[in-house]
Amino acid sequence: MTVFRPLLPAESGRYAAHLLRLSAADRRARFMGGLSDASVCAHVDRIDWSRSIILAALCGGEVRGAVELRIAGSGAELAISIEADWQNQGLGGVLVRRAFTMARNRGIRGIELYCLGDNHRMLRIAGRLSALIRFDGGEVQCDFQLPAADAFSLTLEAMDRGGTALSMMLEPGSLPRAA
Ligand SMILES: CC(C)(COP(=O)(O)OP(=O)(O)OC[C@H]1O[C@@H](n2cnc3c(N)ncnc32)[C@H](O)[C@@H]1OP(=O)(O)O)[C@@H](O)C(=O)NCCC(=O)NCCS
């Protein structure tokens, strides 16, 4: 069972452990370049949780995928990571769509995402979500415009949260806990 929920600041260790489990190629794709384990941990340590949302996909109680949303005013930068054994099952698309709903409901109107030019899966997800895609050498910038929050987006997030509460009861390993 997959549980989608934002991580708490106390769970930063669970997020770091997920990022450290990424393959070398996926880590390069996620951070747009090679990063040592220490640099990955430093990245997580630097997260300003008052301006960030880490929306996780917990499978069997472990974080196997996550969207990191860094908020600045009415804009945000989004990055995503899915561990290899959980890729190509629709998880990335679902996580991005849920993150967009959360962002809309918090007044965010524009999201940018950067990826490498050969990241076909990411570009497929971005294209399906109507991104404006700009190629610049080997890198790509994807810009998304979000509509203002409305009754539907608020209800959608509330329904997601209701489903999450139920799933957490059935999957106790997915409950909040420090790593
Ligand atoms: C990129 C990433 C987030 C995608 O997540 P995912 O869960 O594997 O993706 P999904 O299964 O939701 O969707 C993949 C889509 O790409 C398509 N796809 C798969 N392989 C493809 C390929 N070689 N070429 C084109 N499209 C491809 C799938 O058919 C699917 O599209 P569809 O839903 O229209 O059928 C994931 O692979 C990942 O974390 N990679 C490492 C980190 C990274 O690249 N992050 C992005 C930059 S921040």
The ligand as an ORCA input file, in Angstrom:
! r2SCAN-3c Opt
* xyz 0 1
  C      11.697     10.977    -13.374
  C      10.920     10.208    -12.313
  C      10.461     11.165    -11.224
  C       9.686      9.581    -12.982
  O       8.944      8.897    -12.013
  P       8.208      7.539    -12.354
  O       7.386      7.155    -11.190
  O       9.217      6.572    -12.840
  O       7.304      8.022    -13.584
  P       5.807      7.596    -13.944
  O       5.713      6.095    -13.902
  O       4.834      8.366    -13.121
  O       5.665      8.162    -15.414
  C       6.617      7.966    -16.370
  C       6.057      8.389    -17.717
  O       7.147      8.360    -18.628
  C       6.866      7.412    -19.641
  N       8.141      6.795    -19.980
  C       8.801      5.784    -19.380
  N       9.964      5.549    -20.004
  C      10.031      6.445    -21.024
  C      10.993      6.726    -22.034
  N      12.109      6.024    -22.136
  N      10.736      7.734    -22.902
  C       9.607      8.463    -22.823
  N       8.662      8.259    -21.868
  C       8.877      7.252    -20.999
  C       5.850      6.451    -19.034
  O       5.093      5.788    -20.027
  C       5.011      7.428    -18.233
  O       4.158      8.166    -19.065
  P       2.574      7.871    -19.104
  O       2.073      8.058    -17.695
  O       2.037      8.881    -20.038
  O       2.422      6.447    -19.554
  C      11.774      9.052    -11.706
  O      12.203      8.226    -12.735
  C      12.973      9.540    -10.899
  O      12.858      9.806     -9.719
  N      14.148      9.657    -11.540
  C      15.369     10.090    -10.828
  C      15.286     11.537    -10.319
  C      14.848     12.495    -11.392
  O      15.116     12.313    -12.569
  N      14.165     13.596    -10.975
  C      13.698     14.612    -11.915
  C      14.484     15.886    -11.822
  S      14.221     16.756    -10.306
*
